[in-house]
Every structure is written in structure tokens, then in C-alpha cells.
Amino acid sequence: MSKDYLNSKNLTAIRGATTSSGNTFKEIENSVVELIDQLIVRNSLDPKMILSITFTVTRDLDACFPASIARKYFGLDSVSFLDCQQMYVPNDVDFCIRLMALVISPTSSSIKHPYLRGASNLRTDRC
């Protein structure tokens, strides 16, 4: 990428979260696909401008890796992914999948952090 191109863009972190209806591959898959889709749609992102995504999941989710789902459905082969277990806190949201995406976005765009399903109450100011 040229220096002028990078100067016209912002390196931005976008947060988001959702919940799965259970701990099966299919349930997690549905949640991750919806979360990544909303990340892209709400922020008018070109998937090629996603640099990295870190996923965390609560300890009740262990049927699969969210990153493998995102890579498969959205063709994000050049994106750096990391899957982690979320720190345990009593009374946390069950079956919760959180993400932080590092993206290159136009300087004029406002960020829309997708908080979906049962995770929408985590950040009512950002839904």
C-alpha cells in the first residue's frame, strides 16, 4: 500500500459481542456468522481492510474455534485471528462471544460496534 493511501485511512479497533444459543458447532457458527456480517455491514467495511480479529468466548463454549468459522464464511484468509477464553467472572453473560477487530477504515466513517442478541446489554450505549 502506498503512503498516501495509508494517510487517508484510520487504523481503528471495533468491538462487538453476541451470544450463542448453545455449545454446538452449528449454534456457535450461526452466532459468529451473524456477528461478522454485522461488523462488516454496519461499518461498510471492505473485508480486505480487516487486519486482525481477536475472539474471546466464555468458558461454556468449547465446541469449535470462532476464527475458523469467520475464515470459512467470509474468505478472510489474510486476516490474523486469535481465539481466547474470556476471563471468568461470576454472573457474566452465558455463551458469550466477543471480538475486537483491527481494521483500516475511511477517516470520515463513524464506528458502529455490533452488540447482538444476549450481549446487547453489555454496552447499551453502543447497540
N, C-alpha and C positions, 0 to 999 in steps of 0.2 A: 504494500500500500504506500502511496506517496505521502510525503509530509503534509502537503496541502489538504489531502483527503482527511488525514487524521486530525488536523487542526480544525476542520469543520464539524467534527463529531465529538460526542461526550462519551467517556468511559463511565458507565452507570451500573450500579448494583440494584437489582429488582428483587424484592422479597415476595413470597407468596406461600400459601398453605391450603391444604384441603384435608378431607378425611376419607378413609376407605370404609365401605360398609362391612368389611371383614378382612380376615387374613388369608385370602386365597389369591393365587396369581391373577385370576380374572377380575376380582374386586379391586385389587391394587392397580392393575392395568387400566381399568376404567377411570380411576381417580387420577392417575398420572397423565393419561392422555388428555383428560379434560383440563387439568392444571396447566400443562404445557401449551395446549391450544389457547387457553385464555391469556396466558402470558404473552404469546405472540399476537393474538388478535387485539387485545386491549391496548397494547403498546405499539401497534403497527410495525412490528419487528420483521426484518428480513432474517430468516433463520441463519443465514450466513454471517450475520453480525453478532450471534451469540458466541461468546468466547469460552465460557465455562458455566457449569451448573453444579452446585453442591446440594445434595438432598440429605435431609435427616428424616428418620422415621422413629416413632415411639417404639418402645421395646415389645409391644404386642404385634408388630408387623415384621415378619421374617420369612415370608413365602417367596420373595423374589427381590431383585435389586431394581429400584425405580429407574436408575440410569439406563439399564438395558432396555427398558420399555421406551424411554424417550428417544434413545438412539434408533430403535427399530421403527417407530412410527413417524418420526419427523426427519429422518435422514441426517441426523446431526453427527455424522462420523468424525468431523474435525473438531467437535466440541470436547473440552476436557471435563469429565464427570468425576464426581466423588460421592459415594454413598456412606452415610454415617448413622450411628444410632444416636437419637436425641437423648440428652441428659434426662434421667428420670426425676420427675417432680411429682409428688402426690397430687391427685386431682387434676392432672393435665388432661388435655383432650385425648380421648381414646382413638386408636387407629389413625393417628395424625401424620401427614406427610408435609414437610416444609421444604422450601427451596430458597436458594439465593443464586440468582443468575447474574453473571457479569457480561454486559452487552455494550456494543457500540451503538449509540442512538444519535439521531439528529439533535443539535443543540436546542432547537425550539420545542422539542417534544416534552410533554409533562408525563411523568411516570405514573402508571396505574398498577398497583400491587394487587394481584388476584388472591383474595382470601375467599375460599369457596366452602360450600357445604357446612359441616360442623365446625370448621375452622374460621368461619366468618366472624365469630365473636372474639377471636384473638386480637384483631385490630379493626374495631368498628369504624375507626377514623379512616381506614384505607379500603373499605369494601365498595 
